[in-house]
Amino acid sequence: MANSHAHNHASSAAGDQQKPNNTIAPGSGIQLGMHTDNWRVLSGSFEQAVDSAVQNKLKFIEFGITDGQNFIQGLGYDPSQPMDVDEMQLKRSLDKHGISVSQIDCGYPLTGQKGAVYGVPYVWRGIRMAHLIGCPYVDSTDGASKPVGWTDKQTIEQWKLNIRLVLERAESFKVGINIEPHGPFTTDLDLMVSILKEFDSPWLGMNFDTGNAFIAGHDPLTYLKAIRPWLKHVHCKDVPREMAEASRGEETGIASSEVSIGKGANAANIDACIQYLKETKWDGVFSIETLGTPANISESTAWLRSVIAAPISNAVNK
């Protein structure tokens, strides 16, 4: 049912626009951006994240959204944006800095008891915000653990229904939905490929995460190759060696990484993924996810730029 609905609805409701607008011009290759969530554990503000993007000559940012206001945000200690922000003012402010939003992180789980009640409306509002600020994608995922009291079959059936509900809104607003590997269902590679094929919608894609795929026990390049036809956006993070030794294969995702990209256990895999995407001529944003200290951001940006700029046959492998 999901396949026929998604295909028919995309062809009839999307009108002249049959897929999300990629903010990256064809032939531009990999472009660097970063997630403002890098400042969350530092109690940093959205403005600090934007300033860092400007300082490091990054043209793209990604941010999460909050349903309502809280004193932490009001005092400037939260790098996300409230859903009731003035979207036009936000866009004008970012335009002044020459910064575009590559994706809005709507990662409230679409699985489990709360997926339909809270997750779907949460993504709907993220889609509306993305449309207003000219952002092409929103990000979605499953929960960090399997919902208690639900069988896998029940969870997957509800998840597919929720995906259908957000896809309808996505098509209406011309904004793509990207699923991120982060929990036990999204890191099941065979399941993810089967869902993407079942929906067969240009509005449903993947936000690949180098760190989550690695910590879940996958070879990141193998995962990336399997979902390459649907790849729209990338979260790029390395993994501290101690964390890799203690948690790989036991966890399915990490929010960020204390180690700068290129200095952890996942560096060689990130290098290989970049080489593969260069070979296959992918155009899109690598959104940097690392602790938002000045050193981490500048080191991560410099390392990634060196890998992206290197000839494919001689790419940097540190």
C-alpha positions as CSV (number, residue, x, y, z in Angstrom):
1,M,0.0,0.0,0.0
2,A,2.8,2.4,0.9
3,N,4.5,2.0,-2.5
4,S,1.4,2.7,-4.7
5,H,0.3,5.6,-2.5
6,A,3.7,7.3,-2.4
7,H,4.2,6.9,-6.2
8,N,0.7,8.0,-7.2
9,H,0.6,10.9,-4.8
10,A,4.0,12.2,-5.8
11,S,3.0,12.2,-9.5
12,S,-0.3,13.8,-9.0
13,A,0.2,16.3,-6.1
14,A,3.8,17.5,-6.7
15,G,2.8,19.4,-9.8
16,D,5.7,20.8,-11.8
17,Q,8.2,20.1,-9.1
18,Q,8.8,16.3,-8.8
19,K,11.6,16.2,-6.2
20,P,13.1,18.5,-3.5
21,N,15.4,21.3,-4.6
22,N,19.0,20.5,-4.0
23,T,20.7,23.7,-2.8
24,I,24.0,22.3,-4.3
25,A,24.4,23.1,-8.0
26,P,25.0,20.0,-10.2
27,G,28.7,19.2,-10.5
28,S,29.6,21.0,-7.3
29,G,30.4,17.8,-5.4
30,I,30.7,17.6,-1.7
31,Q,30.1,20.8,0.2
32,L,30.8,21.3,3.9
33,G,28.3,22.5,6.5
34,M,27.7,21.8,10.2
35,H,25.1,21.1,12.8
36,T,24.4,23.7,15.4
37,D,23.8,20.8,17.8
38,N,27.6,20.7,18.2
39,W,27.1,23.5,20.8
40,R,24.3,21.8,22.8
41,V,26.6,20.0,25.3
42,L,28.6,23.3,25.6
43,S,25.4,25.2,26.4
44,G,26.2,27.3,23.4
45,S,23.7,29.5,21.4
46,F,22.5,29.4,17.8
47,E,24.4,32.6,17.3
48,Q,27.7,31.1,18.4
49,A,27.2,28.3,15.9
50,V,26.5,30.7,13.1
51,D,29.6,32.8,14.0
52,S,31.7,29.6,13.9
53,A,30.3,28.8,10.5
54,V,31.3,32.2,9.2
55,Q,34.8,32.0,10.8
56,N,35.4,28.6,9.1
57,K,34.0,29.7,5.8
58,L,31.1,27.3,5.8
59,K,28.1,28.1,3.7
60,F,25.6,25.6,5.2
61,I,24.2,24.9,8.7
62,E,21.7,22.5,10.0
63,F,19.7,22.9,13.2
64,G,17.2,21.2,15.4
65,I,13.8,22.6,16.5
66,T,12.1,22.9,19.9
67,D,8.3,22.8,20.4
68,G,7.9,26.0,22.3
69,Q,10.1,28.1,24.5
70,N,12.2,27.4,27.6
71,F,14.4,29.4,29.9
72,I,17.5,27.7,28.6
73,Q,16.9,28.9,25.1
74,G,15.8,32.3,26.4
75,L,19.1,32.7,28.2
76,G,21.1,31.8,25.1
77,Y,22.2,28.3,26.1
78,D,20.5,26.3,23.4
79,P,21.6,26.1,19.7
80,S,18.3,24.9,18.3
81,Q,15.4,27.1,17.1
82,P,11.9,27.3,18.6
83,M,9.1,26.3,16.3
84,D,7.4,29.7,16.8
85,V,10.5,31.6,15.6
86,D,9.9,34.3,13.0
87,E,11.1,32.2,10.0
88,M,11.5,35.2,7.7
89,Q,13.6,37.1,10.2
90,L,15.7,34.0,10.7
91,K,16.2,33.7,6.9
92,R,17.2,37.3,6.6
93,S,19.7,37.0,9.3
94,L,21.3,33.9,7.7
95,D,21.2,35.5,4.3
96,K,23.3,38.4,5.6
97,H,26.0,35.9,6.6
98,G,25.8,34.1,3.2
99,I,24.6,30.9,5.0
100,S,21.9,28.5,3.8
101,V,20.1,25.8,5.8
102,S,20.9,22.4,4.3
103,Q,18.5,20.5,6.5
104,I,16.3,20.9,9.6
105,D,16.8,18.1,12.1
106,C,13.4,16.8,13.0
107,G,14.7,13.7,14.8
108,Y,11.9,13.1,17.2
109,P,11.3,9.3,16.7
110,L,8.5,8.3,14.3
111,T,8.5,4.9,15.9
112,G,6.8,3.7,19.0
113,Q,3.9,4.8,21.1
114,K,4.6,8.5,20.7
115,G,5.6,8.5,17.0
116,A,2.2,9.2,15.6
117,V,1.0,11.4,18.5
118,Y,4.1,13.6,18.8
119,G,6.5,12.6,16.0
120,V,4.3,13.2,13.0
121,P,3.1,16.7,14.0
122,Y,6.7,17.6,15.0
123,V,7.9,16.7,11.5
124,W,4.9,18.5,9.9
125,R,5.9,21.7,11.6
126,G,9.6,21.2,10.6
127,I,8.5,20.8,7.0
128,R,6.6,24.1,7.1
129,M,9.6,25.9,8.6
130,A,11.9,24.4,5.9
131,H,9.5,25.5,3.2
132,L,9.5,29.1,4.5
133,I,13.3,29.5,4.8
134,G,14.1,27.7,1.6
135,C,15.6,24.6,3.2
136,P,15.3,21.5,0.9
137,Y,15.1,18.7,3.6
138,V,14.1,17.7,7.1
139,D,15.6,14.8,8.9
140,S,13.8,11.9,10.7
141,T,14.7,8.7,12.4
142,D,13.5,5.9,14.8
143,G,13.9,5.7,18.5
144,A,17.1,4.9,20.3
145,S,15.6,1.6,21.5
146,K,12.7,-0.6,20.5
147,P,9.4,0.4,22.0
148,V,8.4,-1.6,25.0
149,G,5.3,-3.8,24.5
150,W,5.4,-3.6,20.7
151,T,6.6,-6.4,18.4
152,D,8.9,-5.5,15.6
153,K,6.1,-6.1,13.1
154,Q,3.8,-3.7,14.9
155,T,6.5,-1.1,15.2
156,I,7.5,-1.3,11.5
157,E,3.8,-1.1,10.4
158,Q,3.2,2.0,12.4
159,W,6.5,3.5,11.3
160,K,5.5,3.1,7.7
161,L,2.1,4.7,8.3
162,N,3.8,7.6,10.0
163,I,6.3,8.0,7.1
164,R,3.3,8.0,4.8
165,L,1.7,10.8,6.8
166,V,4.8,13.0,6.8
167,L,5.4,12.3,3.1
168,E,2.0,13.7,2.2
169,R,2.9,16.9,3.9
170,A,6.4,16.9,2.4
171,E,5.1,16.6,-1.1
172,S,2.6,19.4,-0.5
173,F,5.3,21.8,0.7
174,K,8.0,20.5,-1.7
175,V,10.4,19.5,1.1
176,G,12.2,16.1,1.2
177,I,12.2,13.7,4.2
178,N,15.6,12.1,4.9
179,I,15.8,9.1,7.2
180,E,18.9,8.9,9.4
181,P,20.4,5.7,10.8
182,H,20.2,6.2,14.5
183,G,18.2,3.4,16.2
184,P,17.7,-0.4,15.9
185,F,15.4,-0.2,12.8
186,T,17.2,2.5,10.8
187,T,20.6,0.7,11.3
188,D,19.0,-2.5,10.0
189,L,20.3,-2.0,6.4
190,D,18.1,-4.6,4.7
191,L,15.0,-3.1,6.3
192,M,16.0,0.4,5.3
193,V,16.6,-0.5,1.7
194,S,13.3,-2.4,1.6
195,I,11.3,0.6,3.0
196,L,13.0,3.0,0.5
197,K,12.1,0.7,-2.4
198,E,8.6,0.1,-1.1
199,F,7.7,3.8,-1.0
200,D,9.6,4.6,-4.2
201,S,9.1,8.3,-3.6
202,P,11.4,11.1,-4.8
203,W,10.4,12.9,-1.5
204,L,11.9,10.2,0.7
205,G,15.7,9.9,0.9
206,M,18.5,9.1,3.3
207,N,20.6,11.2,5.6
208,F,23.7,9.0,6.0
209,D,25.5,9.2,9.3
210,T,29.1,8.0,9.3
211,G,29.4,7.8,13.1
212,N,26.1,6.0,13.7
213,A,26.7,3.4,11.0
214,F,30.1,2.7,12.5
215,I,29.1,2.5,16.1
216,A,26.2,0.2,15.2
217,G,28.8,-2.3,13.8
218,H,28.5,-1.6,10.1
219,D,31.3,-0.9,7.7
220,P,30.2,2.7,6.8
221,L,31.2,2.4,3.2
222,T,29.1,-0.8,2.8
223,Y,26.1,0.9,4.3
224,L,26.6,4.0,2.1
225,K,26.9,2.0,-1.1
226,A,23.6,0.2,-0.3
227,I,21.6,3.5,0.2
228,R,23.5,5.6,-2.4
229,P,20.5,5.8,-4.8
230,W,18.6,7.6,-2.0
231,L,21.4,9.7,-0.5
232,K,20.5,13.4,0.0
233,H,22.5,14.6,3.0
234,V,25.3,13.4,5.3
235,H,26.0,13.7,9.0
236,C,29.8,13.4,9.3
237,K,31.3,12.4,12.6
238,D,34.3,10.5,13.8
239,V,34.2,8.3,16.9
240,P,36.7,8.4,19.8
241,R,38.8,5.2,19.9
242,E,37.8,4.5,23.5
243,M,34.2,4.7,22.6
244,A,34.6,2.5,19.6
245,E,36.4,-0.2,21.7
246,A,33.7,-0.1,24.4
247,S,30.5,0.5,22.4
248,R,30.8,-0.6,18.8
249,G,28.1,-3.1,18.0
250,E,26.4,-2.4,21.3
251,E,25.0,1.1,20.4
252,T,23.1,2.3,17.3
253,G,23.9,6.0,17.4
254,I,25.7,8.9,19.1
255,A,24.6,12.5,19.1
256,S,28.1,14.0,18.5
257,S,31.7,13.2,19.1
258,E,34.3,14.8,21.3
259,V,37.1,14.0,18.9
260,S,37.6,16.2,15.8
261,I,36.9,14.5,12.4
262,G,40.1,12.8,11.2
263,K,41.5,12.0,14.7
264,G,39.2,9.1,15.7
265,A,38.6,5.4,14.9
266,N,36.3,6.3,12.0
267,A,38.7,8.5,10.0
268,A,39.7,5.9,7.4
269,N,36.0,5.0,6.8
270,I,35.1,8.7,6.3
271,D,37.9,9.0,3.9
272,A,36.7,5.9,2.0
273,C,33.1,7.3,1.9
274,I,34.3,10.6,0.5
275,Q,36.3,8.9,-2.2
276,Y,33.3,6.8,-3.2
277,L,31.0,9.8,-3.4
278,K,33.5,11.7,-5.5
279,E,33.8,8.7,-7.8
280,T,30.0,8.5,-8.1
281,K,29.7,12.3,-8.6
282,W,27.4,13.0,-5.6
283,D,26.4,16.6,-5.0
284,G,25.4,17.4,-1.4
285,V,26.3,18.6,2.1
286,F,28.5,16.9,4.7
287,S,27.2,18.4,7.9
288,I,30.0,18.3,10.5
289,E,29.1,16.8,13.9
290,T,31.7,17.3,16.5
291,L,32.0,19.1,19.9
292,G,31.8,22.7,19.0
293,T,35.1,24.0,20.4
294,P,37.0,26.3,18.1
295,A,39.8,23.7,17.7
296,N,37.5,20.8,16.9
297,I,35.6,22.8,14.3
298,S,38.7,24.2,12.6
299,E,40.5,20.9,12.7
300,S,37.5,18.9,11.4
301,T,36.9,21.5,8.6
302,A,40.6,21.5,7.5
303,W,40.9,17.7,7.5
304,L,37.7,17.2,5.5
305,R,38.7,19.9,3.0
306,S,42.0,18.1,2.5
307,V,40.3,14.8,1.8
308,I,37.7,16.3,-0.5
309,A,40.3,18.2,-2.5
310,A,42.7,15.3,-2.9
311,P,42.8,13.3,-6.1
312,I,40.7,10.2,-5.7
313,S,43.7,7.9,-6.2
314,N,45.7,9.8,-3.6
315,A,43.1,10.8,-1.1
316,V,44.3,11.6,2.4
317,N,44.0,8.6,4.7
318,K,44.9,9.5,8.2
